[in-house]
């Protein structure tokens, strides 16, 4: 199956990763196999051996293998990408190349100096949009073992590469420099699926080379112009003279033919993100927040027809287009950086909402998403539709302008109407596919949307709040019995219920959403679906060794059938859900468990150069080990970068109520990172700074005039 363009519309989400295919089965079929096991069984023996009714659900078929990206250096400033290996040379292999809007403008860029390739000695990311590669060579026959020429290449996502030669020789060097260029002008989806095709013939063009095909054109121009250009070989040549200690540079610019420089959305003057900074006892906090904000800037997109509405792409290299649920999640996590991204995301998705009669009216469209080894694919449209009123309600609490709130209220109302209509007279929000399971995670999203939506409707004089609250109360009462699996270990929430009522009792990170209840007025969090005893048991499970890998929260417990440390919903650490677990556990008072997960993610972030991937292996952390990267993970990823912002700001427990002119602080009392200061945040559009001491006491250092500290 061909891969779609990652810059496409929401329906263009990448197909799920390949896993062992399993035959389709009926819901609750006692003989249903479990992915990754030769002799699966509907009998599910988790830790403690649950004794309640159980079900095994069919496993989705997966067909796409992706080329590895975990060792790539990915420069991002959308719509531009530059993907390289640590060798620095672009050889045309794998994903290497410069891309613009999903098309590979240049796949090969190989430098030779004096007939030889420089020896690669270092490759590193300098910023989200650029990487630096350093190589050396010996150009003088009497230089001895020491290199006397340094070759530095700085590669930018906008299609620029600067090649600088620096001499350490004692005499003037006359060096021939060759750059071999080529491209296939392939779409990224074709490159990823191995269907890129051969290189195209080049022609000499201006001060460089040009390539053409039926679907596009690309040109490379050089400054200074080359001494010679050979179209047949795709070569540009220079004769450079380097005096002792001297430097010479060549700059290459890759563009679609006739196009100007890339105007990256995140490089505009009007960034939606506040210039937030972190500092404190733990040296990891400063670079983590800086890198997360840089990655978020790099992933920004705008609808050309509505350029004032920014939103985030899901991640690079695979998902450089809008994914509604992920865009809403990331916008919600970054509310401490301001409400402009939330407003742009909400307006962008409001224009996609389905209208007219029928069961889908009010739905915000979204693609299907793999559900892991125990559940069928889920529809992200459900999640996006439930997230819309939640993001609007919380953005309002963070200070979104009243006029913008009122403009978006009708869309939120239609989302909530869809929820109530879909639920009907029942207690639960059903799966969008007939015969699908009732998912625990979906009920948590629906419950939160109902309570925060009711709060929003009441505050703006709109009807419907009372009905939403009544349904939420009925859901809480039913859920605590219907979704709880009793076992010798104290029980656990079920991941799902099959249509016949049997439970799917595996323990996964989706249960962390039960702790994410949302922000109401006066800094109060909405009630959750679990009672106090159940919440305590869930906290114990999420903080236990089966779920806490030492690097973050596993997406599936290590003791569960079909667990795989690389399964993106079967055991890998998903940064987004780890952040949700950390904030939920801390808010519920389980700071020990929250602190352990937080420390694990921060240690993993340091190992990844503070650029968090969307997921990595859930292998157990041991003395001297490092987290294993997932070869198909997006890095950077919007939800992972946003999760870094949430993790750090959650330490201060900032709970604003801008309409009431108050902010409440509920810091993590144990101060797991020691003292930490956060400056340059935003509440009601004004700067907000807070410091948490080593004793876990929070102090506001900067705030808008009139903003009062709540109790």
Residue pairs with C-beta under 8 A, 6 or more apart in sequence:
1 15
1 63
1 64
2 189
2 190
2 193
2 195
3 14
3 15
3 64
3 188
3 189
3 190
3 192
3 193
4 12
4 13
4 14
4 189
5 12
5 102
5 187
5 188
5 189
5 321
6 12
6 14
6 102
6 188
6 189
6 317
6 318
6 319
6 320
6 321
7 79
7 101
7 102
7 188
7 320
7 321
8 102
8 321
9 321
9 322
10 321
10 322
10 323
10 324
10 352
10 365
10 366
10 367
11 365
11 367
12 321
12 367
13 314
13 319
13 323
13 367
13 368
13 369
13 380
14 64
14 66
14 318
14 319
15 62
15 63
15 64
16 60
16 62
16 64
16 369
16 370
16 377
17 62
17 64
17 66
17 370
17 568
17 632
18 62
18 63
18 64
18 65
19 35
19 36
19 59
19 62
19 373
19 567
19 570
20 35
20 36
21 59
21 61
21 62
22 33
22 34
22 35
22 40
22 58
22 59
22 61
23 33
24 58
25 31
25 32
25 33
25 56
25 58
26 32
26 58
27 55
27 57
27 58
27 435
27 436
27 437
27 498
27 499
27 500
28 42
28 55
28 56
28 57
28 498
28 499
28 500
28 502
29 42
29 56
30 41
30 42
30 43
30 56
31 41
31 42
32 40
32 42
32 56
32 57
32 58
33 39
33 40
33 56
33 59
34 40
34 41
34 56
34 59
34 373
34 374
34 561
34 562
35 59
35 373
35 374
35 562
35 570
36 373
36 561
36 562
36 564
36 567
36 570
37 561
37 562
40 56
40 561
40 562
41 56
42 54
42 55
42 56
43 54
44 50
44 54
44 56
44 504
44 505
44 506
44 561
45 561
46 485
46 487
46 492
46 505
46 506
46 507
46 557
46 559
46 560
47 487
47 489
47 507
47 546
47 557
47 559
48 487
48 488
48 489
48 490
49 487
49 488
50 485
50 486
50 487
50 492
50 503
50 505
51 486
51 487
52 485
52 486
52 494
52 503
52 505
53 501
53 502
53 503
54 502
54 503
54 504
54 505
55 437
55 496
55 497
55 498
55 500
55 502
55 503
55 504
56 374
56 504
57 374
57 375
57 376
57 437
57 496
57 498
57 504
58 376
59 373
59 374
59 376
60 370
60 371
60 376
60 377
62 370
64 193
66 192
66 318
66 631
66 632
67 94
67 95
67 191
67 192
67 194
68 94
68 631
68 632
69 83
69 95
69 317
69 318
69 631
69 632
69 633
69 635
70 613
70 629
70 630
70 631
70 632
70 633
70 635
71 85
71 86
71 629
72 83
72 84
72 85
72 95
72 317
73 83
73 84
73 85
73 86
73 123
73 124
73 125
73 131
74 81
74 82
74 83
74 316
74 317
74 635
74 636
75 81
75 82
75 83
75 84
75 125
75 128
75 129
75 130
75 131
75 155
75 156
75 157
76 128
76 129
76 157
76 295
76 298
76 299
76 316
76 636
77 128
77 129
77 156
77 157
77 158
77 262
77 264
77 266
77 267
77 298
78 264
78 265
78 266
78 298
78 299
78 300
78 301
78 313
78 316
78 320
79 100
79 101
79 102
79 262
79 264
79 301
79 320
80 98
80 99
80 100
80 129
80 156
80 157
80 158
80 159
80 262
80 264
81 98
81 99
81 100
81 157
81 188
81 316
81 317
81 320
82 97
82 98
82 99
82 131
82 155
82 156
82 157
82 159
83 95
83 96
83 97
83 99
83 317
84 90
84 96
84 123
84 131
84 133
84 155
85 91
85 94
85 96
85 123
86 120
86 123
87 120
87 123
87 133
88 118
88 120
88 123
88 133
88 135
88 153
89 109
89 110
89 111
89 117
89 120
90 96
90 97
90 98
90 106
90 107
90 108
90 109
90 110
91 108
91 110
92 107
92 108
92 182
92 184
92 199
94 191
95 188
95 191
95 192
95 317
96 107
96 108
97 104
97 105
97 106
97 107
97 108
97 183
97 191
98 104
98 105
98 106
98 109
98 159
98 254
99 105
99 188
99 317
100 159
100 255
100 256
100 259
100 262
102 187
102 188
102 189
102 320
103 185
103 186
103 187
103 188
103 215
103 216
103 256
104 183
104 184
104 185
104 186
104 187
104 188
104 191
104 196
105 159
105 183
105 185
105 218
105 254
105 255
105 256
106 159
106 181
106 182
106 183
106 218
106 220
106 254
107 182
107 183
107 184
107 186
107 196
107 199
108 180
108 181
108 182
108 183
108 199
108 234
109 161
109 179
109 180
109 181
109 252
110 117
110 179
110 180
111 117
111 118
111 151
111 153
111 163
111 177
111 178
111 179
112 177
112 178
112 179
112 180
113 137
113 139
113 149
113 151
113 165
113 175
113 176
113 177
114 137
114 139
114 175
114 176
115 176
116 137
117 135
118 135
118 136
118 137
118 149
118 151
119 135
119 136
119 137
119 147
120 133
120 134
120 135
121 134
121 135
121 136
122 132
122 133
122 134
123 131
123 132
123 133
123 134
124 131
124 132
124 609
125 131
125 609
125 611
126 132
126 154
127 294
128 157
128 291
128 294
128 295
128 297
128 298
128 611
128 636
129 156
129 157
129 158
129 264
129 267
129 298
130 154
130 155
130 156
130 157
131 154
131 155
132 152
132 153
132 154
132 155
133 152
133 153
133 154
133 155
134 150
134 151
134 152
134 153
135 150
135 151
135 152
135 153
136 147
136 149
136 150
136 151
137 147
137 149
137 151
138 145
138 146
138 147
138 148
138 149
139 148
139 149
139 167
139 169
139 173
139 175
140 148
140 169
140 170
140 171
140 173
143 169
146 168
147 168
148 167
148 168
148 169
148 173
149 165
149 166
149 167
149 168
149 169
149 173
149 175
149 242
150 165
150 166
150 168
151 163
151 164
151 165
152 163
152 164
152 165
152 166
153 161
153 162
153 163
153 164
154 161
154 162
154 164
155 161
157 262
157 264
157 298
158 261
158 262
158 264
159 253
159 254
159 255
159 261
159 262
160 251
160 252
160 253
160 254
160 261
161 251
161 252
161 254
162 249
162 250
162 251
162 252
163 177
163 179
163 249
163 250
163 251
163 252
164 247
164 248
164 249
165 175
165 177
165 240
165 242
165 247
165 248
165 249
166 242
166 245
166 246
166 247
167 173
167 242
167 243
167 244
167 245
167 246
167 247
168 245
169 242
169 244
170 244
171 244
172 241
172 242
172 243
172 244
173 241
173 242
174 239
174 240
174 241
175 239
175 240
175 241
175 242
176 237
176 238
176 239
176 240
177 237
177 238
177 239
177 240
177 250
178 235
178 236
178 237
179 222
179 235
179 236
179 237
179 250
179 252
180 233
180 234
180 235
181 202
181 209
181 220
181 234
181 235
181 236
182 199
182 200
182 202
182 211
182 234
183 199
183 200
183 211
183 218
184 191
184 196
184 197
184 198
184 199
184 200
185 200
185 211
185 212
185 213
185 215
185 216
185 217
185 218
186 195
186 196
186 197
188 317
188 320
190 196
190 197
192 317
192 318
199 234
200 211
200 212
200 213
201 211
201 231
201 232
202 209
202 210
202 211
202 231
202 232
202 234
203 209
203 210
203 211
203 212
203 231
204 210
204 229
204 231
205 219
205 221
206 219
206 221
207 221
207 222
207 223
207 225
207 226
208 219
208 220
208 221
208 222
208 226
208 229
208 236
208 252
209 219
209 220
209 229
209 231
209 234
209 236
210 217
210 218
210 219
210 220
210 257
211 217
211 218
211 219
212 218
212 257
216 256
217 256
217 257
217 258
218 254
218 255
218 256
218 257
219 254
219 255
219 256
219 257
220 236
220 252
220 253
220 254
221 252
221 253
221 255
222 236
222 250
222 251
222 252
222 253
223 250
223 251
223 253
224 238
224 250
226 236
226 237
226 238
227 237
227 238
227 239
228 235
228 236
228 237
229 235
229 236
229 237
230 237
238 250
240 248
241 248
242 248
253 261
255 261
264 298
264 300
265 300
265 301
265 302
265 310
266 296
266 297
266 298
266 299
266 300
267 297
271 297
272 300
272 310
272 337
272 338
272 340
272 341
272 344
273 293
273 296
273 297
273 334
273 337
273 338
273 340
273 341
274 336
274 337
274 338
274 680
274 681
274 682
274 687
275 293
275 680
276 289
276 293
276 336
276 337
276 645
276 678
276 679
276 680
276 681
277 286
277 289
277 290
277 678
277 679
277 680
278 285
278 286
278 288
278 289
278 290
278 648
278 676
278 677
278 678
278 679
279 285
279 286
279 676
279 677
279 679
280 286
280 673
280 674
280 675
280 676
280 677
281 673
281 674
281 675
281 676
281 694
282 602
282 673
282 674
282 676
284 602
284 603
284 605
284 606
284 610
285 602
285 648
285 673
285 676
287 610
288 602
288 605
288 606
288 610
288 644
288 648
289 644
289 645
289 648
290 610
291 609
291 610
291 611
291 641
291 644
292 610
292 612
292 641
292 642
292 644
292 645
293 337
293 641
293 645
295 611
295 636
295 637
295 641
296 312
296 330
296 334
296 337
296 638
296 641
296 642
296 645
298 316
298 636
299 312
299 313
299 314
299 315
299 316
299 320
299 636
299 638
299 641
300 310
300 311
300 312
300 313
301 310
301 311
301 312
301 313
301 321
301 322
302 308
302 309
302 310
302 311
302 344
303 309
303 311
303 348
306 347
306 348
306 351
308 344
309 343
309 344
309 345
309 347
309 348
310 340
310 341
310 344
310 345
311 322
311 327
311 331
311 341
311 344
311 345
311 348
311 349
312 326
312 327
312 330
312 331
312 341
312 345
312 638
312 642
313 319
313 320
313 321
313 322
313 323
313 638
314 320
314 321
314 322
314 323
314 326
314 327
314 634
314 637
314 638
314 639
315 326
315 614
315 634
315 635
315 636
315 637
315 638
315 639
315 640
316 634
316 635
316 636
316 637
317 634
318 632
318 634
319 326
319 634
322 348
323 366
323 367
323 380
324 349
324 352
324 364
324 365
324 366
324 380
324 381
324 384
325 366
325 369
325 380
325 383
325 384
325 387
326 638
326 639
327 345
327 348
327 349
327 638
328 345
328 349
328 384
328 387
328 388
328 391
329 387
329 576
329 639
329 642
330 341
330 638
330 639
330 641
330 642
331 341
331 342
331 345
331 346
331 391
331 395
331 642
332 342
332 387
332 390
332 391
332 394
332 642
333 579
333 639
333 642
333 643
333 645
333 646
334 341
334 342
334 642
334 645
334 646
335 342
335 394
335 395
335 398
336 398
336 645
336 646
336 649
336 654
336 678
336 681
336 682
337 645
337 681
337 682
338 682
338 685
339 395
339 398
339 399
339 400
339 401
339 682
339 685
342 391
342 392
342 395
342 398
342 400
343 395
343 400
343 404
343 408
345 391
346 388
346 391
346 392
346 395
346 408
346 411
347 407
347 408
349 364
349 384
349 388
350 388
350 408
350 411
352 364
352 365
353 362
353 363
353 364
353 411
353 414
353 415
354 360
354 361
354 362
354 363
354 364
354 365
355 361
355 414
359 421
359 422
360 418
361 414
361 417
361 418
361 421
362 385
362 414
362 415
362 417
362 418
362 421
363 381
363 382
363 385
363 418
364 381
364 384
364 385
364 388
364 415
365 381
365 384
366 379
366 380
366 381
366 382
366 383
366 384
367 379
367 380
368 377
368 378
368 379
368 380
369 377
369 378
369 379
369 380
370 377
370 568
370 569
371 377
371 378
371 569
372 508
372 555
372 556
372 567
372 568
372 569
372 570
373 556
373 562
373 564
373 567
373 569
373 570
374 495
374 504
374 506
374 562
375 437
375 439
375 495
375 496
375 504
376 433
376 436
376 437
378 431
378 439
378 442
379 431
379 432
379 433
381 432
382 429
382 432
382 442
382 445
383 442
383 445
385 415
385 418
385 419
386 415
386 419
386 442
386 445
386 446
386 448
386 449
387 445
387 449
388 411
388 412
388 415
389 412
389 415
389 416
389 449
389 452
389 453
389 456
390 448
390 449
390 452
390 453
390 518
392 400
392 405
392 408
392 409
392 412
392 456
393 412
393 452
393 453
393 455
393 456
393 518
393 519
394 452
394 518
394 519
395 405
396 405
396 456
396 459
396 658
396 659
397 519
397 521
397 656
397 657
397 658
397 659
398 656
398 658
398 682
398 683
398 684
399 656
399 658
399 682
399 683
399 684
399 685
399 686
400 658
401 685
405 460
406 460
409 456
409 460
409 462
412 453
412 456
413 457
413 462
413 464
415 449
415 453
416 449
416 450
416 453
416 457
416 464
416 468
417 464
419 429
419 446
419 449
419 450
419 453
419 468
420 464
420 467
420 468
420 471
422 429
422 430
423 429
423 430
423 446
423 471
427 474
427 475
427 478
427 479
427 482
428 438
428 443
428 475
428 478
428 479
428 497
429 438
429 442
429 443
429 446
430 436
430 438
431 437
431 438
431 439
431 442
435 499
436 499
437 496
437 497
437 498
437 499
437 504
438 496
438 497
438 499
439 495
439 496
439 510
440 483
440 493
440 494
440 495
440 496
440 510
440 511
440 513
440 514
441 495
441 510
441 511
441 513
443 475
443 479
443 483
443 529
444 513
444 514
444 516
444 529
445 513
446 475
447 472
447 475
447 476
447 479
447 517
447 528
447 529
448 516
448 517
448 518
448 526
450 468
450 469
450 471
450 472
450 475
451 468
451 469
451 472
451 517
451 518
451 520
451 526
451 527
452 518
452 519
452 520
452 526
453 464
453 465
453 468
454 464
454 465
454 466
454 468
454 469
454 472
455 465
455 520
455 521
455 526
456 462
457 463
457 464
457 465
457 468
458 465
459 521
459 659
475 529
476 527
476 528
476 529
479 529
479 530
480 529
480 530
480 531
480 534
482 497
482 501
483 493
483 494
483 497
483 503
483 529
484 491
484 492
484 493
484 494
484 534
485 491
485 492
485 493
485 494
485 503
485 505
487 505
490 537
490 540
491 534
491 537
492 505
492 507
492 511
492 537
492 538
492 541
493 511
493 514
493 530
493 534
493 538
494 503
494 504
494 505
495 504
495 505
495 506
495 507
495 508
495 510
495 511
496 503
496 504
497 503
497 504
498 504
506 556
506 557
506 560
506 561
507 541
507 546
507 547
507 556
507 557
507 559
507 560
508 555
508 556
508 557
508 560
508 569
509 547
509 553
509 554
509 555
509 556
509 574
509 577
509 578
509 581
510 555
510 577
511 538
511 541
511 542
512 542
512 553
512 577
512 578
512 580
512 581
512 584
513 577
513 580
514 528
514 529
514 530
514 535
514 538
514 584
515 528
515 535
515 538
515 539
515 580
515 581
515 583
515 584
515 585
515 587
515 588
516 580
516 583
516 584
517 525
517 526
517 527
517 528
517 584
518 525
518 526
519 525
519 526
519 655
520 526
521 657
521 659
521 660
522 657
522 660
522 662
522 664
522 710
523 655
523 656
523 657
523 662
523 663
523 664
523 666
523 710
524 655
525 587
525 655
528 535
530 538
535 588
536 590
539 585
539 588
539 590
539 593
540 593
541 547
541 557
542 548
542 553
542 581
542 585
542 593
542 597
543 585
543 590
543 592
543 593
543 594
543 596
543 597
545 558
545 620
546 554
546 557
546 558
546 559
546 560
547 553
547 554
547 557
547 558
548 554
548 593
548 596
548 597
548 600
549 558
549 573
549 600
549 618
549 619
549 620
549 621
550 600
550 603
550 620
550 621
550 622
551 573
551 600
551 601
551 603
551 604
551 616
551 618
551 619
551 621
551 627
552 573
552 574
552 575
552 578
552 597
552 600
552 601
552 604
552 616
552 618
553 573
553 574
553 577
553 578
553 581
553 597
554 563
554 565
554 571
554 572
554 573
554 618
555 567
555 568
555 569
555 570
555 571
555 572
555 573
555 574
555 577
555 615
555 618
556 562
556 563
556 564
556 567
556 569
556 570
556 571
556 618
557 563
558 571
558 618
558 620
562 570
563 570
563 571
564 570
564 571
564 572
565 571
565 572
565 617
565 618
565 619
565 628
566 572
566 617
566 618
566 628
566 630
568 574
568 615
568 630
568 632
568 633
571 617
571 618
572 615
572 616
572 617
572 618
572 630
573 601
573 604
573 615
573 616
573 617
573 618
573 627
574 614
574 615
575 601
575 612
575 613
575 614
575 615
575 637
575 639
575 640
575 643
575 644
576 614
576 639
576 640
576 642
576 643
578 597
578 600
578 601
578 643
579 601
579 643
579 644
579 646
579 647
579 650
581 594
581 597
582 594
582 597
582 598
582 601
582 647
582 650
583 594
583 646
583 647
583 650
585 591
585 593
585 594
585 597
586 594
586 650
586 653
586 668
587 653
587 666
591 668
591 669
591 670
591 672
592 670
594 668
594 672
595 668
595 670
595 672
598 647
598 672
598 673
599 672
600 621
601 612
601 643
601 647
602 647
602 673
603 621
603 627
604 612
604 616
604 627
605 611
605 612
605 644
607 626
607 627
608 616
608 627
608 629
608 635
611 635
611 636
612 635
612 636
612 637
612 640
612 641
612 643
612 644
613 629
613 630
613 633
613 634
613 635
613 636
613 637
613 640
614 633
614 634
614 635
614 637
614 639
614 640
615 630
615 633
616 627
616 628
616 629
616 630
616 633
617 627
617 628
617 629
617 630
619 625
619 627
619 628
621 627
629 635
634 640
648 676
648 678
649 678
649 681
650 668
651 667
651 668
651 671
651 672
651 673
651 676
651 692
652 665
652 667
652 676
652 678
652 690
652 692
652 698
653 664
653 665
653 666
653 667
653 668
653 698
654 663
654 665
654 681
654 683
654 688
654 690
655 663
655 664
655 665
655 666
655 710
656 662
656 663
656 664
656 683
656 684
657 663
657 664
657 710
658 683
658 684
661 706
661 707
661 708
662 707
662 708
662 709
662 710
663 683
663 688
663 700
663 703
663 707
663 708
663 709
663 710
664 709
664 710
664 711
665 690
665 698
665 700
665 709
667 692
667 696
667 697
667 698
668 692
668 696
669 696
670 696
671 692
671 693
671 694
671 695
671 696
674 694
675 691
675 692
675 693
675 694
676 691
676 692
677 689
677 690
677 691
677 692
677 701
678 689
678 690
678 691
679 687
679 689
679 701
679 702
680 687
680 689
681 687
681 688
681 689
681 690
682 688
683 703
683 704
683 707
684 704
684 707
685 704
686 703
686 704
686 705
686 707
687 702
687 703
687 704
688 700
688 702
688 703
688 704
688 707
689 700
689 701
689 702
689 703
690 698
690 699
690 700
690 701
691 698
691 699
691 701
692 698
692 699
693 699
700 709
